Amino acid sequence: MIRNVLSIAGSDPSGGAGIQADIKAISANGAYAMAAITALTVQNTQGVSGLHLIPPAFVADQITAVFADIRVDAVKVGMIANAEIARAVAGVLRLHPDVPVVLDPVMIAKGGAPLLDAHAIATLRDVVLPLADVLTPNLPEAAHLLGLPCATTRDAMITQGRALCALGPNAVLMKGGHLDATDSPDVLVTKRGEHWFNAPRTATRNTHGTGCTLSAALAAQIAQGLSVPDAVGVAKTYVAMAIAHAEKLTVGTGHGPTHHFANLYR
């Protein structure tokens, strides 16, 4: 049986991040991708220059329509933009507590543009986080959620991961790409303990949408029955492959996208 995964996120017209990256990553990881759009952006590989938010009730209606007709095996939540949209998304997801949720707390674009209203951070933390089975913040996002300085060591990553777990998620994948290190360590923090995933750091500018891609791949693997640690391992291997082959694409002059379907191209 092919599993169905719903992504709730913003749109990236350049195709490297957001809904577009999620659909590619979910499909490449063997599941059927669906999408509810929370925002339209004006962006390319150079950055974000415009943002149009979808009315919260319309966001909720998109999600409700999918659940009313289609079996949903997992949900990935990405950009939610403001507090009202966050509450609308949470209101629908609360009606489906048995569906696993992967939450990628998108706050800042690769080029530095803010993608989450500052007033929405508390709502994201208090209303949406408790619904997540897995939270996947990078280090700046984790720091924003906790109101703390950005973690600069592995011990600090674990400490902040535990603090985020205490807010409700069953597991927190702290992504260590912002550490000043030669490798790129991530740590999965659960109530049972910690599990490190170490990977070499790839020297490239083509990292647009890597967070979206990882969380979407993770949701697809969880939907297919993998345990969270195993799903993280598979998703990280997939993202590493997509980054390693990104130079085969010729997309833009800034932070280029990863190659989601590298294994299908000659």
C-alpha positions as CSV (number, residue, x, y, z in Angstrom):
1,M,0.0,0.0,0.0
2,I,1.3,3.4,-0.9
3,R,1.0,5.8,2.0
4,N,-0.4,9.3,1.9
5,V,1.4,12.3,3.4
6,L,-0.1,15.8,3.7
7,S,2.2,18.8,3.7
8,I,1.0,22.0,5.3
9,A,3.4,24.8,4.2
10,G,4.1,27.8,2.1
11,S,4.7,27.9,-1.6
12,D,8.2,28.6,-3.2
13,P,7.8,29.5,-6.9
14,S,11.5,28.7,-7.5
15,G,10.8,25.1,-6.5
16,G,13.5,24.5,-4.0
17,A,11.7,24.8,-0.7
18,G,8.3,24.9,0.8
19,I,5.4,22.9,-0.7
20,Q,7.3,22.2,-3.9
21,A,10.3,20.7,-2.1
22,D,7.9,18.7,0.2
23,I,6.0,17.2,-2.8
24,K,9.3,16.2,-4.4
25,A,10.8,14.7,-1.2
26,I,7.6,12.8,-0.2
27,S,7.3,11.4,-3.7
28,A,11.0,10.4,-3.8
29,N,10.6,8.7,-0.5
30,G,7.9,6.4,-1.8
31,A,4.7,8.1,-0.6
32,Y,1.8,10.0,-2.2
33,A,2.1,13.7,-1.6
34,M,-0.8,16.1,-0.8
35,A,-0.5,19.8,0.0
36,A,-2.4,22.5,1.9
37,I,-0.9,26.0,1.2
38,T,-0.5,28.5,4.0
39,A,1.2,31.3,2.2
40,L,2.4,32.4,-1.2
41,T,5.9,33.8,-1.4
42,V,7.8,35.9,-4.0
43,Q,11.2,34.3,-4.0
44,N,14.0,32.7,-5.9
45,T,17.5,31.5,-5.0
46,Q,18.5,35.0,-4.1
47,G,15.9,35.3,-1.3
48,V,12.4,36.2,-0.4
49,S,10.9,39.6,-1.5
50,G,7.2,39.2,-1.0
51,L,4.7,37.3,1.1
52,H,0.9,36.8,0.8
53,L,-0.8,34.9,3.6
54,I,-3.8,32.6,2.9
55,P,-6.8,33.4,5.2
56,P,-6.7,31.0,8.2
57,A,-10.2,29.7,7.6
58,F,-9.2,28.8,4.0
59,V,-6.1,27.0,5.3
60,A,-8.2,25.0,7.7
61,D,-10.7,24.2,4.9
62,Q,-7.9,22.8,2.7
63,I,-6.8,20.5,5.5
64,T,-10.4,19.5,6.4
65,A,-11.2,18.6,2.7
66,V,-8.2,16.3,2.5
67,F,-9.1,14.5,5.7
68,A,-12.7,14.2,4.7
69,D,-11.9,12.2,1.6
70,I,-8.4,10.7,1.8
71,R,-6.6,8.5,4.3
72,V,-3.8,10.6,5.8
73,D,-0.9,8.5,7.1
74,A,1.3,11.4,8.3
75,V,1.4,15.2,8.2
76,K,4.3,17.5,7.7
77,V,3.8,21.1,9.0
78,G,6.2,23.7,7.7
79,M,5.7,27.5,7.3
80,I,2.6,28.7,9.1
81,A,3.4,32.5,9.0
82,N,1.3,33.9,11.8
83,A,-0.6,33.1,15.0
84,E,-4.0,32.9,13.4
85,I,-2.9,30.3,10.8
86,A,-1.1,28.4,13.5
87,R,-4.3,28.2,15.5
88,A,-6.3,27.1,12.4
89,V,-3.9,24.3,11.6
90,A,-3.8,23.1,15.2
91,G,-7.6,23.2,15.4
92,V,-7.9,20.7,12.5
93,L,-5.0,18.5,13.6
94,R,-6.4,18.1,17.1
95,L,-9.3,16.2,15.4
96,H,-6.9,13.6,14.1
97,P,-4.7,12.6,17.1
98,D,-3.7,9.2,15.7
99,V,-2.0,10.7,12.6
100,P,1.7,11.4,13.2
101,V,2.9,15.0,12.8
102,V,6.4,16.1,11.8
103,L,6.8,19.9,12.6
104,D,9.5,21.9,10.9
105,P,9.4,25.3,12.7
106,V,10.2,27.5,9.6
107,M,11.1,31.0,10.8
108,I,13.9,32.3,8.6
109,A,14.6,31.8,4.9
110,K,18.1,30.6,3.8
111,G,18.8,34.2,2.7
112,G,17.9,35.6,6.1
113,A,14.3,36.9,5.5
114,P,11.9,36.3,8.3
115,L,9.1,33.8,7.4
116,L,7.3,33.7,10.7
117,D,5.6,36.7,12.4
118,A,7.4,37.4,15.7
119,H,4.0,37.4,17.5
120,A,3.4,33.8,16.2
121,I,6.4,32.2,18.0
122,A,4.5,31.9,21.3
123,T,1.5,30.4,19.5
124,L,3.7,28.0,17.6
125,R,5.3,26.9,20.9
126,D,2.2,26.7,23.0
127,V,-0.4,25.5,20.5
128,V,1.3,23.6,17.7
129,L,4.3,22.0,19.4
130,P,2.3,19.8,21.7
131,L,0.7,18.1,18.6
132,A,4.1,17.1,17.1
133,D,5.4,13.6,17.1
134,V,8.8,15.0,15.8
135,L,10.0,18.5,15.9
136,T,12.9,19.3,13.5
137,P,14.5,22.7,14.4
138,N,17.8,24.0,13.3
139,L,19.8,25.6,16.1
140,P,18.6,29.2,15.5
141,E,15.0,28.0,15.4
142,A,15.4,26.1,18.6
143,A,16.9,29.1,20.3
144,H,14.0,31.3,19.1
145,L,11.5,28.9,20.5
146,L,13.2,28.7,23.9
147,G,14.2,32.4,24.1
148,L,17.8,31.3,24.6
149,P,21.2,31.9,22.9
150,C,21.9,29.6,19.9
151,A,23.5,26.4,20.9
152,T,27.3,26.2,20.1
153,T,28.2,22.8,21.5
154,R,26.8,19.3,21.4
155,D,26.0,19.5,25.1
156,A,23.9,22.6,24.5
157,M,22.1,20.9,21.6
158,I,21.1,18.1,24.0
159,T,20.0,20.6,26.7
160,Q,17.9,22.6,24.3
161,G,16.4,19.4,22.8
162,R,15.3,18.2,26.2
163,A,13.8,21.6,26.9
164,L,11.8,21.5,23.7
165,C,10.7,17.9,24.4
166,A,9.3,19.2,27.7
167,L,7.0,21.4,25.7
168,G,5.1,18.5,24.2
169,P,6.7,16.8,21.2
170,N,7.5,13.1,21.5
171,A,10.9,13.7,19.9
172,V,13.1,16.6,18.8
173,L,15.6,16.3,16.0
174,M,18.2,19.1,16.7
175,K,19.9,19.9,13.4
176,G,23.5,20.9,14.0
177,G,24.4,22.3,10.6
178,H,25.0,25.8,12.2
179,L,27.7,24.4,14.5
180,D,31.2,25.6,13.8
181,A,32.5,22.1,13.1
182,T,33.9,20.1,10.2
183,D,31.0,17.6,10.4
184,S,27.3,18.2,10.5
185,P,25.9,16.4,13.7
186,D,22.2,16.1,14.4
187,V,20.8,14.7,17.6
188,L,17.4,13.0,18.1
189,V,16.2,13.7,21.7
190,T,13.4,11.7,23.2
191,K,12.2,11.0,26.7
192,R,14.2,7.8,26.5
193,G,17.5,9.5,25.7
194,E,19.6,10.8,22.8
195,H,20.8,9.4,19.5
196,W,23.4,11.1,17.4
197,F,23.5,11.2,13.6
198,N,26.9,12.3,12.3
199,A,27.5,13.2,8.7
200,P,30.3,14.9,6.8
201,R,29.7,18.5,5.9
202,T,29.3,19.1,2.1
203,A,30.9,22.4,0.9
204,T,28.2,23.8,-1.3
205,R,25.8,26.8,-1.8
206,N,23.1,24.5,-2.9
207,T,21.2,24.0,0.4
208,H,18.0,25.9,-0.4
209,G,15.1,23.9,1.2
210,T,17.2,21.3,3.0
211,G,15.1,21.7,6.2
212,C,11.8,21.3,4.2
213,T,13.2,18.3,2.4
214,L,14.4,16.5,5.5
215,S,11.2,16.9,7.4
216,A,9.1,15.9,4.4
217,A,11.2,12.8,3.8
218,L,11.0,12.0,7.5
219,A,7.2,12.2,7.4
220,A,7.1,9.9,4.4
221,Q,9.3,7.3,6.2
222,I,7.2,7.5,9.4
223,A,4.0,7.1,7.3
224,Q,5.5,3.8,5.9
225,G,5.9,2.4,9.4
226,L,9.6,3.1,10.3
227,S,10.4,4.0,13.8
228,V,11.5,7.6,14.4
229,P,15.2,6.8,14.7
230,D,15.2,4.6,11.6
231,A,13.1,7.2,9.7
232,V,15.6,9.9,10.6
233,G,18.5,7.8,9.4
234,V,16.8,7.1,6.0
235,A,15.8,10.8,5.6
236,K,19.3,12.1,6.4
237,T,20.8,9.7,3.9
238,Y,18.3,10.9,1.3
239,V,19.0,14.6,1.9
240,A,22.8,13.9,1.8
241,M,22.3,12.3,-1.6
242,A,20.2,15.2,-2.8
243,I,22.8,17.8,-1.7
244,A,25.7,15.8,-3.1
245,H,24.1,15.8,-6.6
246,A,22.8,19.4,-6.5
247,E,25.6,20.7,-8.7
248,K,24.1,18.8,-11.6
249,L,21.2,21.3,-11.6
250,T,21.5,24.8,-13.1
251,V,18.9,26.7,-11.0
252,G,19.6,30.3,-10.1
253,T,22.6,32.2,-8.9
254,G,22.1,32.2,-5.2
255,H,21.4,29.3,-2.8
256,G,20.5,26.6,-5.2
257,P,18.1,23.7,-4.5
258,T,19.0,20.1,-3.8
259,H,18.5,17.4,-6.4
260,H,15.4,15.6,-5.1
261,F,15.3,13.0,-7.8
262,A,19.0,12.5,-8.5
263,N,18.6,8.8,-8.3
264,L,16.1,8.9,-11.2
265,Y,18.2,11.1,-13.5
266,R,21.0,9.8,-15.8
